[in-house]
Amino acid sequence: MSAVDPVGPGAAVDLSARLVAPAGPVDLTGAVLTASGCAAAGRELDPYLDLTALGGVVTKTIMRDPRSGRPTPRMAETPSGMLNSIGLQGPGVASFLATDLPWLARRGARAVVSVAGEDVGEFVEVATAVRDATSGGGELGAPGTDGGVLAAVEVNISCPNVANRGLVFACDPGTAADVVSAVRAATDPRVPVLAKLSPDVTDIVAIAASVLAAGADGLVMVNTLLGVAIDVDRAAPVLSRVTGGLSGPAIRPVAVRCIWQVTAAMRAGLLPTAPVVGVGGVRTGRDAAELVLAGAAAVQVGTVTFGDPSAPARVQAELAGWAAARGATSLSQLVGAAHDAVRSGGHA
C-alpha cells in the first residue's frame, strides 16, 4: 500500500475523542495524536502541520534528570520499520517544564506528557513536578478537565525497574500496578492517567487488569517490541546495546491484536471499561481505522513522521474520510465495531 491513502477528507465527521479523569471527562478535538519519542515536544513538526488540530502532542518521555541516552549506533532501519535504542534521552523534567511545555501552551496545542523513572519514587517525582507546574492559572492554564495545555499524563512503564534487577515494569502485573497507583496519586484528579502497555508479555489482558485496578484512567497500546538486528558482514549486532524497540508497519497487526483482546475483555465484563489509545505502525487513515475498529477511541502516529512529518494531520483527514464513507457522523460510532461483526458471524 502506498504511504498516501486515497480516501479523501471528511470534514463533517466528529473526530473528537473523550478521555476520563477522576474529576470528569477530558475531550480532545481530534482523534489522532503524535506518538512519544517521534517528535520531541512538537517543535520539529510545527512547520509541517497544525498542532492545534490534532488531539494532542504526546511528548518524548520525560525523566527526572537530563539523560544523554545510549551510545551510537542506536537506530537501525528494518524492512518494514525501525529499531531504536535511544535510551530515553532528554532534558530532564525541570528543563521540559521551563521550555517545552510553555512552548506548546503558547502554540495552543494540547499535551500528553509521557513520564518515566528508574523506580517508583522517580516516577512520582516527575509526576509531582508536572502537577505542580500545571496546577492552575498562568501560562500553562489549568489542566485536564479545565482546559489548558496538559490534557493527560502517559505512564511509560516499558522501561527497566532498577530496583528489581532491570525487570521491565510493564512485564509484571504487580510492578506495573505499583507505578500506575503512585502516579495516579501524584497527579491532579482533573488529569487522566494513561498506562502505556508493552506487547512483550504473555497475557496483556492481565497487565491491563492490574493497571486499571491500580487507577489508570485509560490504556495506550502498544509500545515497541523488543528486537535485534545483526550486521552479517561484521558478524556483530547493529545497535551498540544489542536490543532495540521495533516500530513501524511490521508491528501494526500486533497492536491490533492487543487492542482487540483488551477491548473484548472489556465488552465481556472481564475488565472495567476505559478508553484505549491505539499506537503501532499507523501510516494511513485506513491503518488507523484498523485500530479504531479493534477498539481504540484515539490513535497515535509515530514512526511514519520520520519520512513524512505531516503524517499525523494527513492520517486524521484520511480517517475522517473513511468514517464518512462508512456513513458515520462521529468516529465514536465505529470504535470497536469489528467485534460486532464477529459476534453476528458476518463481515463488515
C-alpha positions in Angstrom: 0.0 0.0 0.0 1.2 3.5 -0.8 2.0 5.8 2.1 -0.7 8.1 0.9 -4.2 6.8 1.4 -6.6 7.6 -1.5 -9.6 8.2 0.8 -10.4 11.9 0.9 -11.1 14.2 3.8 -14.4 14.0 5.7 -14.8 17.3 7.5 -18.4 16.5 8.5 -17.3 13.7 10.8 -16.9 14.5 14.5 -13.4 13.2 15.3 -13.3 14.3 19.0 -12.1 11.7 21.5 -13.0 11.6 25.2 -10.7 10.6 28.0 -11.9 10.5 31.6 -10.2 11.7 34.7 -11.5 11.2 38.3 -12.8 14.8 38.2 -14.6 14.3 34.9 -14.2 14.0 31.1 -11.4 15.5 29.0 -12.4 16.0 25.4 -9.7 16.1 22.7 -10.6 17.9 19.5 -9.1 15.3 17.3 -8.7 11.5 17.4 -5.1 11.5 16.1 -2.1 12.3 18.3 1.6 12.1 17.8 3.4 9.2 19.4 6.0 9.6 22.2 9.6 9.7 21.1 9.0 10.6 17.4 8.7 14.4 17.6 10.2 15.5 21.0 7.7 18.1 22.2 6.3 19.0 18.8 8.6 21.8 17.5 10.0 19.7 14.7 6.6 19.0 13.3 5.2 22.5 13.7 6.3 23.8 10.3 4.5 20.9 8.5 1.1 20.7 10.2 -1.3 22.5 12.6 -0.5 21.0 16.0 -3.7 22.6 17.4 -5.9 20.5 15.0 -4.6 17.2 16.4 -5.9 15.5 19.5 -2.6 16.3 21.2 1.1 16.1 21.2 2.5 13.2 23.1 5.9 14.3 24.4 9.0 12.3 24.4 9.3 10.5 27.7 10.4 12.8 30.5 12.5 11.6 33.4 13.7 13.4 36.5 17.3 14.1 35.3 18.8 15.0 32.0 19.9 12.0 30.0 22.3 11.7 27.1 20.9 8.3 26.1 22.7 5.3 24.8 25.8 5.4 22.6 25.6 5.2 18.9 24.7 3.4 16.7 21.3 3.4 18.3 18.9 3.3 15.4 18.6 0.7 12.6 16.3 0.5 9.6 14.3 -2.7 9.2 12.4 -3.9 6.1 9.1 -2.6 7.5 10.1 -0.2 10.3 13.0 0.6 12.5 14.8 -0.4 15.7 15.7 2.2 18.2 17.8 2.1 21.3 17.8 5.8 22.1 17.7 5.2 25.9 15.2 7.9 26.8 17.5 10.8 26.0 16.0 14.0 27.3 16.5 17.3 29.1 15.0 16.3 32.4 11.7 17.4 33.9 12.8 20.9 35.1 14.0 21.9 31.7 11.0 20.4 30.0 8.6 22.4 32.3 10.6 25.6 31.8 10.8 25.5 28.0 8.9 22.8 26.1 5.6 22.7 27.9 5.3 26.6 27.8 6.0 26.5 24.1 3.2 24.1 23.5 0.9 26.3 25.6 1.8 29.4 23.6 1.2 27.4 20.4 -2.3 26.5 21.6 -1.7 22.7 21.5 -2.7 20.1 24.0 0.0 18.0 25.5 0.0 14.4 26.8 3.1 14.3 28.9 4.9 10.9 28.9 6.7 10.2 32.2 9.1 7.5 33.3 11.5 6.6 36.1 14.0 4.0 37.1 12.0 3.2 40.2 8.6 4.1 41.6 9.9 7.0 43.5 11.3 8.7 40.4 8.0 8.2 38.6 6.4 10.1 41.5 8.9 12.9 41.4 8.3 13.5 37.7 4.6 13.3 38.0 4.6 15.6 41.0 6.7 18.2 39.2 4.3 18.1 36.3 1.3 18.5 38.6 2.9 21.4 40.5 3.8 23.3 37.3 0.3 22.9 35.9 -1.8 23.2 39.0 -3.7 26.2 37.7 -3.5 29.6 36.1 -0.5 31.2 34.4 0.8 30.5 31.0 0.1 26.7 31.2 -3.5 27.2 32.2 -5.5 24.8 34.3 -5.1 21.1 33.5 -7.2 18.3 32.2 -10.9 18.9 32.7 -10.4 22.6 33.0 -8.5 23.0 29.7 -5.0 24.3 29.5 -2.0 22.7 27.8 -1.9 19.5 29.9 -4.5 17.0 28.6 -3.2 13.8 30.1 -0.2 12.0 31.6 1.0 8.9 29.8 2.9 6.5 32.1 5.7 4.8 30.2 6.1 1.5 32.1 8.1 -0.1 29.4 11.4 0.9 31.0 13.6 -1.2 33.3 13.0 -1.2 37.0 16.4 -0.8 38.5 15.1 -1.8 42.0 14.1 -5.2 40.6 17.2 -6.2 38.6 16.2 -4.4 35.5 12.8 -6.2 35.0 10.6 -4.0 32.8 7.7 -2.6 34.8 5.1 -3.4 32.1 6.0 -7.1 32.1 4.8 -7.8 35.6 1.3 -7.0 36.8 2.4 -6.1 40.3 5.2 -3.7 39.4 3.0 -2.1 36.7 0.3 -1.6 39.2 2.7 -0.1 41.7 3.8 2.6 39.3 0.4 3.5 38.0 -1.1 3.7 41.5 1.7 6.0 42.6 1.5 8.2 39.5 -2.3 8.4 39.8 -2.0 9.6 43.5 0.6 12.2 42.5 -1.4 13.6 39.6 -4.1 16.2 39.6 -7.5 14.5 39.6 -8.5 16.7 36.7 -5.9 14.9 34.5 -6.3 11.4 33.1 -3.5 9.0 33.7 -2.9 6.6 30.8 -0.8 3.5 31.1 1.3 2.6 28.1 1.5 -1.2 27.8 4.2 -3.4 26.3 3.2 -6.1 23.8 6.2 -8.2 25.1 4.0 -10.1 27.6 2.3 -13.4 27.7 -1.1 -12.0 28.8 -1.8 -8.4 28.0 -5.3 -8.6 29.5 -3.8 -9.5 32.9 -1.5 -6.4 32.7 -4.4 -4.2 31.6 -6.5 -5.5 34.5 -3.7 -4.7 37.0 -3.2 -1.1 35.9 -6.9 -0.4 35.6 -7.4 -1.7 39.1 -4.5 0.5 40.2 -6.2 3.6 39.0 -5.3 4.0 35.3 -8.0 6.1 33.5 -7.1 4.6 30.1 -4.7 2.5 28.2 -2.2 3.2 25.4 -1.4 0.1 23.3 1.2 -0.7 22.3 4.8 0.3 22.9 7.6 -1.1 20.7 8.5 -4.8 20.5 12.0 -5.9 21.6 14.2 -6.8 18.6 17.8 -7.4 17.5 19.5 -6.6 14.1 22.8 -8.2 13.2 25.2 -6.9 10.6 26.2 -10.1 8.8 29.3 -8.5 7.2 30.7 -7.5 10.6 29.2 -10.5 12.3 28.1 -8.2 15.1 24.9 -6.6 16.4 24.0 -3.3 14.6 22.9 -1.5 17.8 25.5 -0.6 20.4 23.4 -2.1 23.2 22.3 -5.0 21.0 18.5 -4.8 21.6 16.1 -2.1 20.5 12.5 -1.3 20.2 10.8 -2.3 16.9 8.3 0.1 15.5 6.7 0.8 12.1 4.2 -1.1 9.9 5.5 -4.5 11.0 4.0 -4.2 14.4 0.5 -2.9 13.4 -1.0 -6.4 13.5 0.4 -6.9 17.0 -1.1 -3.6 18.1 -4.5 -4.5 16.6 -4.3 -7.9 18.4 -3.6 -6.3 21.7 -6.3 -3.7 21.4 -8.7 -6.4 20.3 -8.0 -8.7 23.2 -8.3 -6.0 25.8 -11.5 -4.5 24.2 -13.0 -7.9 24.0 -12.4 -8.4 27.7 -14.0 -5.0 28.5 -17.0 -5.9 26.4 -17.3 -9.2 28.1 -17.3 -7.5 31.5 -13.9 -9.0 32.5 -12.3 -5.6 32.6 -13.7 -2.2 33.6 -14.4 -0.1 30.5 -11.8 2.6 29.8 -10.6 4.5 26.8 -8.0 2.8 24.7 -5.5 4.9 22.6 -4.0 2.7 19.8 -0.5 3.1 18.5 1.8 0.9 16.3 2.6 1.1 12.7 0.0 3.6 11.5 0.9 5.2 8.2 -2.6 6.0 6.7 -6.2 6.6 7.6 -7.1 3.0 6.8 -4.3 1.8 9.1 -5.8 4.0 11.9 -9.2 2.6 11.1 -8.0 -0.9 11.9 -7.1 0.2 15.4 -10.4 2.0 15.8 -12.4 -1.0 14.7 -10.5 -3.1 17.2 -11.5 -0.7 20.0 -9.2 2.4 20.0 -11.0 5.7 20.7 -7.9 7.6 19.5 -4.8 6.8 17.6 -1.1 7.9 17.8 1.1 8.3 14.8 4.8 7.9 15.2 7.5 6.3 13.0 6.0 7.4 9.7 6.7 11.1 10.7 10.4 10.5 10.1 9.7 10.2 6.4 6.5 12.4 6.3 6.4 15.0 9.1 2.9 16.0 8.0 1.6 12.4 8.6 -0.4 13.0 11.8 -2.6 15.6 10.1 -2.9 13.6 6.9 -3.9 10.4 8.8 -6.5 12.4 10.7 -8.0 13.7 7.4 -8.0 10.3 5.9 -9.5 8.7 9.0 -12.4 11.3 8.7 -12.8 10.4 5.1 -13.0 6.7 5.9 -15.6 7.3 8.6 -17.7 9.4 6.3 -17.6 6.7 3.7 -19.0 4.3 6.3 -21.9 6.7 6.9 -20.7 7.8 10.3 -21.2 11.3 11.7 -18.9 10.6 14.6 -15.8 8.4 14.8 -17.0 7.1 18.2 -19.8 5.2 16.3 -17.1 3.0 14.8 -15.0 2.3 17.9 -14.9 -1.5 18.4 -17.3 -2.1 15.5 -15.4 -5.1 14.3 -16.3 -7.0 17.5 -20.0 -6.7 16.5 -19.2 -8.3 13.1 -17.6 -11.3 14.7 -20.5 -11.8 17.2 -23.0 -11.7 14.3 -21.0 -14.0 12.2 -20.7 -11.5 9.4 -18.1 -9.3 7.9 -18.4 -5.5 7.8 
